[in-house]
């Protein structure tokens, strides 16, 4: 079979797995075995299967680039060869980012296990390294790159080549002085510890040493108290500072003597600043830190467009890898386009194009396997259904058979929701002991008996019958159909999370009574009232959110309403008598009839909380739509709504989900900026995950917080249905004034070379800081460029920004290689939400265009956040 032969470098020669494994691991840890793939022959070969997605590696591949190894037929290519090669001989090497996978077939099952076991052990070693081990490994890596003749030593010519590789354009005389200073043996070459000394001389950080000495009395160490002073004054760590200082010393001080004396050396200080605790990203926000008990519509949700495509929209490849990669990045809303396929099997592809096809069954199997590996929170599968009635039945059956209990096929308590469920368990509205902060008793509150001809004002009730504002709910059984005598549950829309029970002795406990708060009044409101003009029997408030964990929600068209498939009060659509209502009811009947002609009932029944509906205006939605319905907009339509009715859009998104998708003109799979959609609270802003760029940087930046669970809680003013907020209207923004963000860009460290440049080329780096947020906050500023120094450039420039709505702001740091004759080249970037920024002296660990780490590349900055003065300070 034609193909390429791939092998691992030295140490693979022994035929005994146990024998070579220990030696191989030892050699790799010493730095003499890099664990890299290259093309050539080997005593333990494996055929590299060629396919569209990946080319053979033309250069060594670092083990740090390898994410995982899959055994068996775990790709479309290997599945297509399943009849020729048994799964025990097949495996797939998966890389971080968007690089294509490598499918390999070993000569035997034993040889395949050699590969799989060795790779997995190397991955485990690489990922478990602490900060000190990583630095040691980086030094060894540079030594091996420079040691061309592999004799374990470096002459001056090799050192000069190394400096070019490290992005340093150094004067030859100065380089020779550093070389001779490190050559303690005077042999004319650098070996072992001599090279370590040379490297440390190169990487000495004068700016960090100066900062260290500002707080060190003797200039050699920071005592515990001196470190506490630094943490409080510069890093603004104000809680448990002494305990934090002790932890940092124990964790990052390399000297056992200094640790015993509770002191931090200059080396330990630098290691702290380069650690996660010294990062610009608040480490507490890396974990799950937000309230997850809100309705789904109160969150931004990481979302993918045409997830099956890993290339362009016209001729690109469709692959289950698109789903795997998106889910591993925390994506919680995936898209699948279904069309009739051969032999009664629905297929997934981009219709009316030349994209390849994959079976729907494989997509669902992949979803079932990978949906909850990165996040426990619900996945929404956006179904674009183009199948015949017969194959729609197949779709429904495959979803149920493969996903089983993962697929949500009924509301969590069997009743119609009055608001969307939350993605997580939390203090739920309606539970005993909940206080409804939004409840307000007053003359306008009315008790309505379902059998009464007129409402009874609250003032008619005896003292204490209604209770006081914010009274504790007396009783409620979640999911129960039983209520206190004479009472019915009351959804309090004003609070978005509240319901209460009332008993009014004056009106008689033998009747069922509603208390209608101010936010839900308006007796002519068709949305909240039945045919008699009085409120309908209540449906269920939020079901238990815990039940949505590990659940897959299907989004798509549905026959009729959710009520039609549920039993209990309020399930049937009310009869209408007036002309307007009659016309509306007739229109609804026509829609239902049309849906029944084109949609299989079995598939329709799988749609619960995400029924796709056409958008007919915000007023129409407010009057007739339900929280369990969702509208989708192309990016151009969304922009028009933002421009014309920004505040209404924000209000709409406070109670119902909205999905935005790219223009059909983006055949190259390019993306639009998600920020303008997030500015009005759109939750499902679908992007082409396969395409790197600023837009995906913003997406990754927003969702890198909160445990990367794919859900980020919207600011409070975007969760209020009566909000006045409009991102384009500064007059609608609350607060005393803008926050000032001051960024001092101090230095850069070991910036990567630009891809596909000449070996001797050295970059001229500059730093640009971009603010993405509401229109008034959009800004960008950049430093000057530093000529011929990508190793340790020094800028010492201060940039300042005014943020009017910091809750929505994302901050993007971009490093570029300046070119005066053409467009600057991308070097690295890092993006995060403003709310995740830690002030003080911080390192920014840069990411590649694909969003993968590129250690040890970083920026060193100082961050200051200045709040506007309060009224008492004016």
C-alpha positions in Angstrom: 0.0 0.0 0.0 1.4 3.4 -1.0 2.1 5.8 1.9 4.7 7.3 4.1 6.6 5.5 6.9 6.7 7.4 10.2 8.8 6.5 13.2 10.0 7.9 16.5 13.7 9.0 16.8 16.4 7.2 18.9 15.5 4.6 21.5 13.1 2.6 19.4 15.5 -0.2 18.5 14.7 -2.8 21.1 12.0 -5.4 20.2 11.0 -5.8 23.8 8.3 -3.3 24.7 9.1 -3.3 28.4 12.9 -3.0 27.6 12.8 0.0 25.3 10.0 1.8 27.1 12.0 2.6 30.3 15.1 3.5 28.4 13.1 5.6 25.9 11.3 7.5 28.7 14.6 8.1 30.6 16.3 9.5 27.4 13.3 11.8 26.7 13.3 13.2 30.2 17.0 13.9 29.9 16.4 15.9 26.8 18.2 13.6 24.4 15.1 12.2 22.9 12.7 14.9 21.6 9.8 12.5 20.7 9.4 13.8 17.2 7.9 12.3 14.1 9.8 12.3 10.8 9.7 10.5 7.5 12.0 7.5 7.0 12.4 3.8 7.6 12.3 2.1 11.0 12.5 -1.2 12.7 9.0 -0.6 14.2 7.2 1.0 11.2 3.6 2.2 10.7 2.0 3.2 7.5 0.8 6.8 7.5 -2.5 6.8 5.6 -2.7 9.7 3.2 -6.0 11.6 3.0 -7.4 15.1 2.3 -7.2 16.3 5.9 -3.5 15.9 6.6 -0.2 15.9 4.8 2.8 13.9 6.0 4.8 15.9 8.5 7.6 17.8 6.7 9.3 18.8 10.0 9.7 17.4 13.4 6.5 17.4 15.5 6.9 18.2 19.2 5.2 15.9 21.7 3.7 19.1 23.2 1.7 19.4 20.0 0.1 16.0 20.4 -3.2 16.1 22.3 -4.1 12.4 22.4 -3.9 9.0 20.7 -7.0 7.1 19.6 -7.0 3.4 19.1 -8.9 1.5 16.5 -11.0 2.8 13.6 -11.5 6.3 15.2 -11.6 8.3 12.0 -13.5 8.3 8.7 -10.3 7.2 6.8 -9.6 4.2 9.1 -13.3 3.3 9.1 -13.2 3.2 5.3 -10.3 0.7 5.6 -12.0 -1.4 8.3 -12.4 -4.4 6.0 -8.7 -4.4 5.2 -7.1 -3.7 8.5 -8.2 -4.9 12.0 -8.7 -2.2 14.7 -5.9 -3.5 16.8 -3.4 -2.3 14.2 -4.9 1.1 13.7 -4.5 4.3 15.7 -4.8 8.1 15.2 -2.5 10.8 16.5 -4.6 13.9 17.3 -2.9 17.3 17.5 -4.0 20.5 19.3 -5.5 23.2 17.2 -6.7 22.8 13.6 -3.8 20.7 12.4 -5.0 17.5 10.6 -4.8 14.2 12.4 -2.4 11.4 11.5 -4.0 8.0 10.8 -1.5 5.1 11.1 -1.5 1.4 10.6 1.1 -0.7 12.3 2.5 -4.0 11.1 1.0 -5.9 14.0 -1.1 -5.3 17.1 2.1 -5.5 19.2 3.8 -2.7 17.2 0.6 -0.6 17.4 0.7 -0.9 21.2 4.4 0.2 21.2 3.3 3.4 19.5 0.2 4.0 21.6 1.8 3.2 25.0 4.9 5.3 24.2 3.0 8.3 22.9 0.6 8.3 25.9 3.5 8.1 28.4 5.2 11.0 26.6 2.0 13.1 26.6 1.5 12.4 30.3 5.1 13.5 31.1 4.8 16.6 29.0 1.5 17.7 30.4 2.5 17.0 34.1 5.7 19.1 34.1 5.8 21.9 36.6 7.2 25.4 35.9 10.8 24.5 36.7 10.7 21.3 34.6 9.3 23.2 31.7 12.1 25.8 31.8 14.7 23.0 31.9 13.0 21.3 29.0 13.0 24.6 27.0 16.8 24.9 27.6 17.3 21.3 26.4 15.2 21.9 23.3 17.2 24.9 22.3 20.5 23.0 22.8 19.3 20.2 20.6 18.1 22.6 17.9 21.5 24.3 17.8 23.7 21.2 18.1 23.6 20.3 14.4 26.3 17.6 14.5 24.7 16.0 17.6 28.0 15.7 19.5 26.6 17.1 22.7 28.5 20.4 22.5 28.2 23.7 20.7 30.9 25.8 19.0 30.5 29.5 18.5 29.2 29.1 14.9 26.4 26.9 16.2 25.7 29.5 18.9 25.4 32.2 16.3 22.9 30.1 14.4 21.0 29.5 17.6 20.7 33.2 18.3 19.0 33.7 14.8 16.7 30.8 15.6 15.8 32.5 18.9 14.9 35.7 17.2 18.0 37.6 18.4 20.1 39.8 16.1 23.1 40.2 18.3 26.4 42.0 17.6 29.0 39.3 16.9 31.5 40.8 19.4 28.9 40.9 22.2 27.8 37.3 21.3 31.4 36.2 21.5 31.9 37.8 24.9 28.8 35.9 26.3 30.1 32.7 24.7 33.5 33.0 26.3 32.1 34.0 29.7 30.0 30.8 29.7 32.9 28.6 28.4 34.4 27.9 31.9 36.4 25.0 30.6 38.0 27.2 27.9 37.4 24.3 25.4 35.9 26.6 22.7 32.6 24.8 23.0 29.7 24.9 25.4 28.6 21.6 27.1 25.8 20.8 29.7 25.9 23.4 32.5 27.9 25.8 30.4 25.1 26.1 27.9 22.6 26.5 30.8 24.7 29.4 32.0 24.8 30.9 28.5 21.0 30.5 28.2 20.3 32.1 31.6 22.6 35.0 30.7 20.5 35.5 27.5 17.2 35.3 29.3 18.1 37.6 32.3 15.2 39.9 32.9 16.5 43.3 34.0 13.0 44.7 34.3 12.0 41.9 36.7 15.2 42.2 38.7 14.6 46.0 39.1 11.1 45.3 40.4 12.4 42.7 42.8 15.0 45.0 44.2 12.4 47.7 44.8 10.8 45.5 47.4 13.9 43.7 48.7 15.9 45.4 51.4 19.1 43.5 50.7 18.5 43.0 47.0 19.0 39.3 47.2 15.7 38.0 48.6 12.2 38.9 49.5 11.3 38.1 53.0 7.8 37.0 53.8 6.7 40.4 54.8 8.3 42.0 51.8 6.5 39.6 49.5 3.3 40.4 51.3 3.9 44.1 50.7 4.4 43.5 47.0 1.3 41.4 46.7 -0.8 44.0 48.4 0.6 47.2 46.9 1.2 46.1 43.3 -0.8 42.9 42.7 -3.8 44.2 44.8 -4.2 40.9 46.5 -6.3 41.9 49.5 -7.6 38.5 50.9 -5.4 36.0 52.7 -2.3 37.7 51.5 0.1 36.1 54.0 -1.2 32.6 53.2 -0.8 33.3 49.5 2.7 34.5 50.0 3.6 31.3 51.9 2.0 29.2 49.1 4.0 31.1 46.4 7.3 30.5 48.2 6.6 26.8 48.7 5.6 26.4 45.1 8.1 28.5 43.2 11.2 29.0 45.3 13.9 26.6 43.9 16.2 26.9 46.9 15.4 24.6 49.8 17.3 26.9 52.2 15.2 30.0 51.1 12.0 28.0 51.4 12.9 27.0 55.0 13.4 30.6 55.8 10.2 31.7 54.1 12.0 33.8 51.6 11.8 34.2 47.8 14.9 34.6 45.6 15.0 36.5 42.4 14.7 33.2 40.5 11.6 32.3 42.6 10.1 35.7 42.0 10.5 35.3 38.3 9.0 31.9 38.4 6.0 33.2 40.3 5.5 36.0 37.8 5.6 33.5 34.9 3.1 31.1 36.7 -0.7 30.9 36.5 -0.8 33.0 39.7 1.2 35.7 37.9 -0.9 35.6 34.8 -3.2 38.4 33.6 -6.1 35.9 33.7 -7.7 35.7 37.2 -7.0 32.0 38.1 -10.2 31.9 40.1 -12.2 32.5 37.0 -10.5 29.6 35.2 -12.7 27.3 37.3 -16.5 27.3 37.3 -17.3 30.5 39.2 -20.6 31.9 37.9 -24.2 31.3 39.0 -25.4 28.4 36.9 -29.0 28.4 38.2 -30.4 31.0 35.7 -32.6 30.2 32.7 -30.7 29.2 29.6 -31.5 32.6 27.9 -29.4 34.4 30.6 -26.2 33.0 29.2 -23.9 33.5 26.2 -23.6 30.0 24.8 -20.5 28.8 22.8 -21.9 28.0 19.3 -20.7 26.5 16.0 -22.0 27.0 12.5 -22.0 24.0 10.0 -20.0 22.1 12.6 -19.4 19.2 10.2 -17.3 21.3 7.9 -13.5 21.5 8.6 -12.8 23.6 5.4 -14.8 25.9 3.2 -18.5 25.9 2.5 -18.4 24.8 -1.2 -15.9 22.0 -1.6 -14.8 21.5 2.0 -14.6 18.2 3.8 -17.3 17.1 6.1 -16.0 15.2 9.1 -16.9 14.1 12.5 -13.6 15.8 13.6 -15.5 19.0 13.3 -17.8 17.9 16.1 -15.0 16.5 18.2 -12.9 19.6 18.0 -15.8 21.9 18.7 -16.9 19.9 21.7 -13.4 19.8 23.1 -13.3 23.6 22.9 -16.4 23.7 25.1 -18.9 24.4 22.3 -22.5 23.8 23.5 -24.5 24.4 20.3 -23.7 22.4 17.2 -25.3 22.4 13.8 -26.1 19.4 11.6 -27.6 19.7 8.1 -29.5 16.5 7.2 -30.4 15.3 3.7 -31.8 12.1 2.3 -29.1 9.5 1.8 -28.8 6.1 0.1 -30.2 2.9 1.6 -32.6 4.9 3.8 -29.6 6.4 5.7 -29.7 10.2 6.2 -26.5 12.0 5.4 -24.9 15.2 6.7 -23.4 17.8 4.3 -23.8 21.3 3.0 -26.7 21.0 0.5 -26.3 22.0 -3.1 -22.5 22.2 -2.9 -19.6 19.8 -3.5 -18.8 19.2 0.2 -18.3 15.6 1.2 -20.9 13.6 3.1 -21.0 11.7 6.4 -23.8 9.5 7.8 -26.0 11.1 10.3 -25.6 8.0 12.4 -21.8 8.7 12.8 -22.5 12.3 13.9 -24.9 11.2 16.6 -22.6 8.5 17.8 -19.8 11.1 18.0 -22.0 13.5 19.9 -23.0 10.8 22.4 -19.3 10.0 23.0 -17.8 13.5 23.2 -20.7 15.7 24.3 -19.8 15.9 28.0 -16.0 15.2 28.1 -15.2 18.9 28.4 -18.4 20.3 30.0 -21.2 18.7 31.9 -23.7 21.3 30.7 -26.4 20.8 28.1 -25.6 20.6 24.4 -28.1 22.1 21.9 -28.1 20.3 18.5 -29.4 22.6 15.9 -31.1 20.4 13.3 -31.4 21.7 9.7 -33.9 19.1 8.4 -34.1 18.6 4.6 -35.1 14.9 4.7 -38.2 13.2 3.4 -40.8 12.0 5.9 -39.4 8.5 5.7 -35.9 9.5 6.6 -37.1 11.9 9.2 -38.4 8.9 11.0 -34.9 7.4 10.7 -33.4 10.6 12.2 -35.7 10.4 15.2 -35.1 6.7 15.7 -31.3 7.1 15.5 -31.3 10.0 17.9 -33.3 8.0 20.4 -31.4 4.7 20.0 -27.9 6.1 20.1 -28.3 8.9 22.6 -30.8 7.2 24.9 -31.4 9.1 28.1 -29.0 11.8 27.0 -31.6 13.1 24.6 -34.2 15.3 26.2 -37.7 14.2 25.0 -39.9 15.8 27.6 -39.9 18.8 29.9 -38.1 17.9 33.1 -41.3 17.9 35.2 -43.8 17.0 32.6 -45.4 20.5 32.5 -45.2 23.5 30.2 -42.4 25.8 31.2 -43.0 29.5 31.8 -39.3 30.2 31.4 -36.3 28.3 30.1 -34.6 25.9 32.5 -31.1 26.6 33.7 -28.0 24.6 32.8 -27.1 23.8 36.4 -28.7 23.0 39.7 -29.1 26.0 42.0 -31.5 27.8 44.3 -34.6 27.3 42.3 -37.6 29.6 42.1 -40.6 28.2 43.8 -38.6 26.2 46.4 -39.7 26.5 50.0 -37.9 29.4 51.7 -37.3 31.4 48.5 -37.9 35.1 48.8 -39.4 36.9 45.8 -37.5 40.2 45.9 -39.5 41.5 42.9 -42.9 41.0 44.5 -44.7 44.2 45.3 -48.1 44.3 46.9 -50.3 47.3 46.2 -53.6 48.6 45.0 -52.8 47.5 41.5 -52.3 43.8 42.5 -55.5 41.9 42.0 -56.7 38.5 43.2 -58.6 36.8 40.4 -60.9 33.9 40.9 -61.4 31.7 37.9 -65.1 31.7 38.6 -65.4 35.4 39.4 -66.8 38.0 37.1 -64.4 40.7 38.2 -61.1 41.0 39.9 -60.9 41.7 43.6 -58.4 44.5 44.6 -55.8 43.6 47.0 -57.0 46.3 49.4 -60.2 44.2 50.0 -58.3 41.4 51.6 -57.8 41.4 55.4 -54.5 42.4 56.9 -51.9 39.7 56.5 -53.9 37.8 53.9 -51.5 38.7 51.2 -48.3 39.0 53.3 -45.6 41.5 52.9 -43.3 42.2 49.9 -40.6 39.6 49.8 -42.4 37.2 52.1 -41.1 33.7 52.2 -43.0 31.2 50.0 -44.8 28.9 52.4 -44.7 25.7 50.5 -44.0 24.2 47.1 -43.2 20.8 45.9 -41.1 20.9 42.7 -42.8 18.9 40.0 -45.9 18.3 42.1 -49.4 18.7 40.9 -50.7 19.4 44.4 -51.0 22.9 45.9 -52.0 24.3 49.2 -55.8 24.4 49.7 -57.5 27.1 47.7 -54.3 28.2 46.0 -52.5 27.9 42.7 -48.8 28.6 41.9 -48.0 32.1 40.7 -45.1 32.7 38.3 -43.6 36.1 39.1 -42.3 37.4 35.8 -40.9 40.6 37.3 -38.4 38.6 39.2 -37.8 36.0 36.5 -37.3 33.3 39.1 -40.1 33.6 41.5 -43.5 32.2 42.2 -45.7 32.3 45.3 -48.9 30.8 46.8 -51.7 32.9 48.2 -54.7 32.1 50.3 -57.3 34.8 50.8 -59.8 34.0 53.5 -62.1 36.9 52.4 -62.6 35.3 49.0 -62.9 31.7 50.3 -60.4 28.9 50.4 -62.7 26.7 48.4 -61.7 28.5 45.3 -58.4 28.7 43.4 -56.9 32.2 43.2 -54.3 34.0 41.3 -52.2 36.9 42.5 -51.2 38.8 39.4 -48.2 41.1 40.1 -47.7 44.5 38.3 -45.4 43.1 35.7 -48.0 40.7 34.5 -51.1 42.9 34.5 -53.1 43.9 31.5 -56.3 41.9 31.3 -56.4 42.0 27.6 -53.1 40.3 27.2 -53.7 37.2 25.1 -50.4 35.7 26.1 -51.3 35.5 29.8 -55.1 35.2 29.7 -57.7 32.7 28.5 -61.0 33.1 26.8 -62.7 34.5 29.8 -60.2 37.3 30.2 -58.7 35.9 33.3 -55.2 34.3 33.7 -54.8 30.8 32.4 -54.2 28.0 34.9 -50.4 28.1 35.5 -47.9 26.1 33.8 -44.6 24.9 35.3 -41.9 27.4 36.3 -38.3 26.3 35.7 -37.8 22.5 36.0 -35.0 21.2 38.1 -31.9 22.5 36.3 -29.7 19.5 37.5 -31.7 17.4 35.1 -30.3 19.4 32.2 -26.7 18.4 33.0 -25.6 15.7 30.5 -28.7 16.4 28.4 -28.8 17.0 24.7 -31.5 19.4 23.5 -32.7 19.3 19.9 -33.5 22.6 18.2 -35.7 22.5 15.1 -39.2 22.8 13.8 -42.1 21.4 15.8 -45.7 20.6 15.0 -48.0 22.8 17.1 -47.0 23.9 20.6 -45.3 22.2 23.5 -48.5 22.3 25.4 -50.1 20.0 22.8 -47.9 17.0 23.8 -48.3 17.5 27.6 -51.1 16.6 29.9 -52.5 18.8 32.7 -54.0 22.2 33.1 -53.4 24.7 30.4 -52.4 22.2 27.9 -55.0 23.0 25.3 -55.0 26.2 23.3 -57.8 28.5 24.5 -60.8 29.1 22.3 -61.0 32.6 21.0 -64.2 34.5 20.2 -63.2 38.0 18.9 -62.3 38.6 15.3 -58.7 39.3 15.8 -58.1 36.3 18.0 -60.1 34.2 15.5 -57.8 35.2 12.7 -54.7 34.5 14.7 -56.1 31.1 15.7 -56.9 30.3 12.0 -53.3 31.2 11.0 -52.0 29.0 13.8 -54.1 26.1 12.5 -52.8 26.6 8.9 -49.2 26.5 10.2 -49.9 23.3 12.2 -51.4 21.7 9.2 -48.5 22.6 7.0 -46.0 21.3 9.6 -47.9 18.0 9.8 -47.5 17.6 6.0 -43.7 18.2 6.1 -42.6 17.1 9.5 -42.6 13.6 11.0 -44.3 13.5 14.4 -41.6 11.4 15.9 -39.0 14.0 15.1 -41.3 16.8 16.2 -41.7 15.2 19.6 -38.0 15.4 20.2 -38.1 19.3 20.2 -38.8 20.5 23.7 -37.1 23.8 24.8 -35.8 25.0 21.4 -38.7 25.1 18.8 -37.6 27.1 15.8 -40.1 29.8 14.8 -40.1 32.6 12.2 -39.5 36.1 13.6 -42.3 38.5 13.0 -41.2 41.4 15.1 -40.5 41.9 18.8 -44.1 43.0 19.6 -45.4 39.8 18.0 -42.9 37.7 19.9 -43.8 39.3 23.2 -47.5 38.8 22.6 -47.5 35.3 21.1 -44.1 33.5 21.5 -43.0 31.3 24.3 -39.7 31.0 26.2 -39.3 27.5 24.7 -39.2 29.0 21.1 -36.2 30.3 19.3 -35.7 32.5 16.2 -32.6 32.5 14.0 -31.2 35.5 12.1 -28.5 35.9 9.4 -25.8 38.3 10.5 -27.2 41.1 8.2 -30.7 40.9 9.6 -29.3 40.9 13.2 -27.3 44.0 12.5 -30.4 45.8 11.2 -32.3 44.9 14.3 -29.4 46.1 16.4 -29.3 49.4 14.6 -33.1 50.0 14.5 -34.3 48.5 17.8 -31.4 47.8 20.0 -33.2 48.0 23.3 -36.0 45.8 22.2 -33.5 43.2 21.0 -31.9 43.2 24.5 -35.3 42.8 26.2 -36.2 40.0 23.8 -33.0 38.1 24.6 -33.7 38.4 28.3 -36.5 35.8 28.0 -36.0 33.9 24.8 -33.1 32.4 22.9 -31.8 33.9 19.7 -29.4 32.3 17.2 -27.2 34.2 14.8 -25.5 32.6 11.8 -23.0 33.8 9.1 -24.0 35.1 5.8 -24.4 32.6 3.0 -21.8 34.7 1.1 -19.1 33.6 3.4 -18.2 30.6 1.2 -14.6 30.6 2.5 -15.9 29.9 6.0 -14.9 33.4 7.2 -16.6 34.8 10.3 -18.4 38.0 11.4 -17.5 39.7 14.7 -19.6 38.1 17.5 -19.2 41.1 19.7 -21.9 43.2 18.2 -24.3 40.3 18.7 -23.3 39.7 22.3 -23.8 43.5 22.9 -27.6 42.9 22.6 -27.6 39.7 24.5 -27.8 37.2 21.7 -27.0 33.8 23.2 -26.3 31.5 20.3 -23.8 33.3 18.1 -22.7 30.6 15.7 -19.2 30.9 14.2 -17.2 28.8 11.8 -14.9 27.1 14.3 -12.6 25.8 11.6 -11.4 29.3 10.6 -8.8 31.0 12.8 -8.8 34.8 13.2 -9.8 37.7 15.4 -13.5 36.5 15.5 -12.6 33.1 16.9 -10.1 34.7 19.3 -13.0 36.7 20.7 -15.0 33.6 21.0 -12.2 31.6 22.7 -11.5 34.6 24.9 -15.1 35.0 26.2 -15.5 31.2 26.9 -12.1 30.5 28.3 -13.6 31.4 31.7 -16.1 29.6 34.0 -14.4 26.2 33.6 -14.6 26.4 29.8 -18.1 25.0 30.3 -19.5 26.8 27.2 -21.9 29.0 29.3 -21.1 32.6 30.4 -23.6 34.5 32.5 -24.8 37.7 30.9 -24.5 41.0 33.0 -27.6 41.7 35.2 -28.8 44.5 33.0 -29.1 42.1 30.1 -31.2 39.6 32.1 -34.0 42.1 32.9 -37.0 42.1 30.6 -37.7 45.7 31.4 -34.1 46.9 30.9 -33.4 50.3 29.3 -30.0 49.2 28.0 -29.1 49.9 24.4 -25.5 49.3 23.4 -25.7 52.2 20.9 -27.2 54.7 23.3 -24.9 56.0 26.0 -27.9 57.6 27.7 -29.2 54.1 28.6 -26.2 53.0 30.5 -26.2 53.1 34.2 -23.2 53.9 36.4 -21.2 56.8 37.6 -19.0 56.9 34.5 -16.3 55.0 32.5 -13.6 52.8 34.0 -10.1 53.7 33.0 -7.9 50.7 31.9 -4.2 51.6 31.9 -1.8 49.1 30.4 2.0 49.5 30.5 3.5 47.2 27.9 6.9 46.5 29.4 8.6 43.7 27.5 8.3 40.5 25.5 9.9 37.1 25.9 11.0 34.6 23.3 8.5 35.5 20.7 8.0 33.0 17.9 9.3 33.5 14.4 6.8 34.2 11.7 5.9 31.0 9.8 7.5 30.4 6.4 10.3 33.0 6.9 14.0 32.6 6.1 16.1 30.9 8.7 18.1 34.1 9.4 15.1 36.4 9.6 14.4 38.2 12.9 11.1 39.9 13.6 10.5 43.6 14.4 7.7 43.1 17.0 5.0 45.6 18.1 2.1 45.1 20.5 -1.5 46.2 19.7 -4.2 46.3 22.3 -7.8 46.1 21.1 -10.9 46.7 23.1 -14.0 44.9 21.7 -17.3 46.0 23.3 -20.2 48.5 22.8 -19.5 50.9 20.0 -18.3 53.7 22.4 -15.7 51.3 23.9 -14.3 50.0 20.6 -10.6 51.1 20.4 -7.1 50.0 19.5 -3.7 51.4 20.3 -0.2 50.0 19.6 3.4 50.4 20.7 6.3 51.3 18.4 8.1 48.4 16.9 11.4 47.1 18.2 13.9 46.4 15.4 15.4 42.9 15.0 14.6 41.5 18.5 12.0 38.9 19.0 13.8 37.3 21.9 13.6 40.0 24.6 12.1 43.2 23.1 11.6 46.1 25.5 8.8 48.7 24.9 8.0 50.4 28.2 5.0 52.2 26.7 1.7 53.0 28.3 -1.7 52.7 26.6 -5.0 53.9 28.2 -8.6 53.1 27.5 -12.0 54.3 28.7 -14.6 51.6 29.2 -18.2 52.6 29.6 -19.7 49.1 29.7 -16.8 47.0 31.0 -19.1 44.0 31.7 -19.2 43.4 27.9 -15.7 44.3 27.0 -13.1 41.9 25.7 -9.4 42.9 25.6 -7.2 41.4 22.9 -3.4 41.6 22.9 -1.8 41.1 19.5 1.9 40.8 18.6 2.8 41.5 15.0 6.0 41.6 13.0 6.2 45.1 11.6 6.7 45.5 7.8 6.8 48.9 6.3 6.1 47.7 2.7 3.3 45.2 3.3 0.8 44.0 5.9 2.2 43.1 9.3 2.6 39.4 10.0 0.8 37.8 12.9 3.1 36.5 15.7 0.8 35.7 18.7 -2.3 36.9 20.6 -4.2 36.5 23.8 -7.8 37.6 24.4 -9.9 37.7 27.6 -12.9 39.3 29.1 -12.2 42.5 31.0 -13.9 41.0 34.1 -11.2 38.3 34.2 -8.2 40.7 34.3 -6.0 40.7 37.3 -4.3 44.1 38.0 -0.6 44.5 38.8 2.5 43.1 37.2 1.3 40.3 35.0 2.5 38.0 32.2 0.4 37.4 29.1 1.1 33.9 27.7 0.6 34.1 24.0 -1.4 31.8 21.8 -0.9 30.9 18.2 -3.3 31.7 15.4 -5.0 28.4 16.1 -5.4 29.2 19.8 -2.8 26.8 21.0 -0.1 27.7 23.5 3.4 28.7 22.2 5.5 28.5 25.4 7.6 30.3 26.6 6.4 33.2 24.5 4.8 36.0 26.6 4.4 39.7 27.3 5.1 41.4 30.6 2.7 44.2 31.4 1.4 46.3 34.3 -2.3 46.7 34.6 -4.1 49.4 36.5 -7.9 49.7 36.7 -9.3 53.0 37.9 -12.9 53.2 39.0 -14.8 56.5 38.4 -15.2 58.7 41.5 -18.3 58.2 43.5 -20.8 61.0 44.3 -19.1 61.5 47.7 -15.7 62.0 45.9 -17.0 64.6 43.4 
